[in-house]
Amino acid sequence: MRSFTYPALVRRDQAGRYLVTFPDLPRCATDGPTRAEALVEAADALGEAIAHRITPGSGYSPAVAAETAAASGVLVGADVRQGGIVPRRPRS
């Protein structure tokens, strides 16, 4: 199993939902009615995004941009293993 942690940006949209995006993964985004639920969904979305990028032996090892993490104040993590994804509780 490999663990991945990425900085995430959280903002509210016009409808009041919380949108979570990952600057280092431009096509990875999710939302939720509350900040807490959006972050739980973000861990799942992150795991899916990473799982689709890695293959056995690919050596995929993403780097977390420290300046992005400092600016966002939110880190989302997921554990990826063969056959499944284990989202981790978000830290903010």
Sequence and secondary structure as in RCSB ss.txt:
>XXXX:A:sequence
MRSFTYPALVRRDQAGRYLVTFPDLPRCATDGPTRAEALVEAADALGEAIAHRITPGSGYSPAVAAETAAASGVL
VGADVRQGGIVPRRPRS
>XXXX:A:secstr
 EEEEEEEEEEE TTS EEEEETTEEEEEEEESSHHHHHHHHHHHHHHHHHHH  TT        HHHHHHH EE
EEEEEETTEEEE   B 
